[in-house]
Amino acid sequence: KKDGNDKLIFISAVSLPPSAPEVTDGNERSMAIRWKAPIDDGGMPITSYHVEARSTGEEWQIWELLDTPVTSVTLQKLQKGFEYQFRVIAINKAGKSEPSHPSRPRVAKESDCK
């Protein structure tokens, strides 16, 4: 957008979504996930992320509110034997992004690694 003096004025917008999260570790009660920051932050830095989770056939719900721009978290209080998916929403001063694509489904079970 240009003003009367033909100067460019940048209008900040919400960020693009982050990458789909990847489950990097897990057991019957928790899963560690990581994701990549959005390729376009809308002109304002990402300040936080919301991580949503759902088990198969259920609605998405906010599982973790991260008040820093870190791109990984360990999600606790999962139910053993349930299959979970996760998605991430980036937040900047302009608001919330659309949710990321969901992670691949993963069952909360004892770790295969001993």
Secondary structure, DSSP 8 states (H G I E B T S, - for coil): -B-TT--B-------------EEEEE-SS-EEEE----S--TTS---EEEEEEEETTS--EEEEEESS--SEEEE----TT-EEEEEEEEEETTEE---------EE----S--
